[in-house]
Amino acid sequence: MPLGLRSKRKDKSKETFKLVESEAPAPAPAVAAAPTPSASRLQFHTQLAHGSPTGRVEGFGSARELYAKIGEAFGIDPAEIMFCTLNTHKADMDKLLGAQIGLEDFIFAHVKGQRKEVEVLKTDDVLGLTITDNGTGCAFIKRIKEGSLMDQTKTICVGDHIETINGKNVSNCRHYEVAKMLKDLEKGQMFKLVLIEPMKAFEKLEPRSKGGTRPEAKISKGRETLRLRTKGPATVEEMPTEVEEKAIKKVDELLETYMGIRDIELAATMVEAGRDKKNPDEFAVALDETLGDFAFPDEFVFDVWGAIGDAKQGRLE
């Protein structure tokens, strides 16, 4: 445990840093480089996951702007979009849209479907839920731990948006806020959740794309991705290196352990914040500058720093 992590943190700022470190090009014969496509001109194919014609979206730099573009394409309120998956219409939590979109990825938007209410007696300190969100005010269940209290409540499903907890509307709360509210529920007491599940294909029949079939997953073979940012314009970047991908995966797991959330975008931002840092104290300052609102505990910061170091040293599988 490093000493003085908190005392050395600076004033908060929410600027982000470039995730992928550019490498100095090796000497080579002069060859005209292929132009990098402008992020604002990139077009992506999209469908509503429950069924719709194929649309196109472009000119977005954040998840909020993307949802607005999808709303325009299909004539729906962007607030109805719960989350997006890449290259599959299924609510596959391993295919959630995060901060990176491959330039050939196909975007499927999952919209709000049926609302349901459930009452649960909290008989365990741990509910067994992992919460994530879409970055625009929609927290939903990403994972249910097998054998947990919530796993025994079969009406609660992966992908469900948590709308209210004991009558309190949490639609505009971030995932870590919702996770804390659930954790703070009193053991031995009943609590009530109002959930909204993603719309299923049979709930609202609409014409699909020509030919009546969905496009199969089209995995990008290139290494370039569109990097979405909460602030600032989107950029076209190389995909994270294998070392960075391992670090991001481990940090995402630590987020679940410490905070009960999963957030690949948040994990990627933390990894890039520690890219050039020499010690945990510098890393703690960088996190406060980038993600000060989270107020991460020192133990968590130290473990994240260790995960980044393990990835660099090849100690992560």
Long-range contacts (C-beta under 8 A, 24 or more apart in sequence): 1-298, 1-299, 1-302, 2-279, 2-280, 2-281, 2-284, 2-298, 2-302, 4-281, 5-280, 5-281, 5-284, 5-298, 5-301, 5-302, 6-284, 6-298, 8-281, 8-284, 8-285, 9-284, 9-285, 9-287, 9-288, 10-285, 10-288, 10-289, 11-289, 12-288, 12-289, 12-292, 12-293, 13-289, 13-290, 13-292, 14-230, 14-231, 14-289, 14-290, 14-291, 14-292, 14-293, 15-231, 15-289, 15-290, 16-229, 16-230, 16-231, 16-232, 16-269, 16-272, 16-290, 17-272, 17-273, 17-275, 17-290, 18-235, 18-237, 18-272, 19-227, 19-237, 19-240, 19-244, 19-268, 19-269, 19-271, 19-272, 19-275, 20-237, 20-238, 20-239, 20-240, 20-241, 20-244, 21-275, 21-276, 36-224, 36-236, 37-103, 37-236, 38-236, 39-226, 39-233, 39-234, 39-235, 39-236, 40-233, 40-234, 42-103, 42-226, 42-236, 44-101, 44-105, 44-106, 44-107, 45-106, 45-107, 45-215, 46-70, 46-73, 46-106, 46-107, 46-108, 46-109, 47-89, 47-106, 47-107, 47-108, 47-109, 47-208, 47-209, 47-214, 47-215, 48-74, 48-76, 48-108, 48-109, 48-110, 48-111, 48-199, 48-206, 49-85, 49-89, 49-90, 49-91, 49-108, 49-109, 49-110, 49-111, 49-198, 49-199, 50-89, 50-110, 50-111, 50-113, 50-198, 50-199, 50-200, 50-201, 50-203, 50-204, 50-206, 51-201, 51-204, 51-205, 51-206, 51-207, 51-208, 52-206, 52-207, 52-208, 53-206, 53-207, 53-208, 53-209, 54-209, 54-215, 57-107, 60-228, 60-234, 61-228, 61-229, 61-232, 61-233, 61-234, 62-135, 62-228, 62-229, 62-230, 62-234, 63-97, 63-134, 63-135, 63-136, 63-228, 64-135, 64-136, 66-97, 66-107, 66-228, 67-109, 67-134, 67-136, 70-107, 70-109, 74-109, 76-111, 78-136, 79-136, 79-137, 80-111, 80-112, 81-109, 81-110, 81-111, 81-112, 81-134, 81-136, 81-138, 82-110, 82-111, 82-112, 82-134, 82-138, 82-140, 82-159, 82-161, 82-196, 82-198, 83-110, 83-134, 83-138, 83-140, 83-159, 83-198, 84-108, 84-109, 84-110, 84-134, 85-110, 87-217, 87-218, 87-219, 88-217, 89-214, 91-158, 91-159, 91-198, 93-132, 93-142, 93-143, 93-158, 93-159, 93-262, 96-132, 96-142, 96-264, 98-263, 98-264, 98-265, 98-268, 99-227, 99-228, 99-229, 99-264, 99-265, 99-268, 99-269, 100-225, 100-226, 100-227, 100-228, 100-239, 100-240, 100-268, 101-225, 101-226, 101-228, 102-219, 102-220, 102-222, 102-224, 102-225, 102-226, 102-239, 103-220, 103-222, 103-224, 103-225, 103-226, 103-236, 104-218, 104-219, 104-220, 104-221, 104-222, 105-218, 105-219, 105-220, 106-215, 106-217, 106-218, 110-159, 110-198, 110-199, 111-198, 111-199, 112-161, 112-196, 112-198, 112-199, 113-196, 113-197, 113-198, 113-199, 113-200, 113-203, 114-196, 114-197, 114-199, 114-203, 115-163, 115-194, 115-195, 115-196, 116-155, 116-194, 116-195, 116-196, 116-197, 117-192, 117-193, 117-194, 117-195, 118-153, 118-155, 118-156, 118-192, 118-193, 118-195, 119-190, 119-191, 119-192, 119-193, 120-149, 120-150, 120-153, 120-190, 120-191, 120-192, 120-193, 121-188, 121-189, 121-190, 122-149, 122-185, 122-186, 122-187, 122-188, 122-189, 122-190, 122-191, 123-149, 123-187, 123-188, 124-148, 124-149, 124-187, 125-187, 127-182, 127-183, 127-185, 129-156, 129-179, 129-182, 129-260, 130-256, 130-260, 130-261, 130-262, 131-162, 131-175, 131-176, 131-178, 131-179, 131-182, 131-260, 131-261, 131-262, 132-175, 132-261, 132-262, 132-263, 133-174, 133-175, 133-178, 133-263, 135-230, 135-265, 137-171, 137-172, 137-173, 138-171, 139-170, 139-173, 139-174, 139-175, 139-177, 139-178, 142-262, 143-256, 143-262, 155-195, 156-193, 156-195, 157-197, 159-197, 159-198, 160-195, 160-196, 160-197, 160-198, 161-195, 161-196, 161-197, 162-193, 162-194, 162-195, 163-194, 163-195, 163-196, 164-192, 164-193, 164-194, 165-191, 165-192, 165-193, 166-191, 166-192, 167-192, 175-261, 175-262, 175-263, 176-259, 176-260, 176-261, 176-294, 179-259, 179-260, 179-261, 180-259, 180-260, 182-260, 183-260, 228-265, 240-268, 243-311, 243-312, 243-314, 244-268, 244-271, 244-311, 246-311, 246-316, 246-317, 247-271, 247-307, 247-308, 247-310, 247-311, 247-312, 247-316, 249-316, 250-307, 250-310, 250-311, 250-316, 251-304, 251-307, 251-308, 254-300, 254-303, 254-304, 254-307, 258-297, 258-299, 258-300, 258-303, 259-300, 266-291, 270-304, 271-308, 274-304, 274-305, 274-308, 277-305, 280-305, 283-308
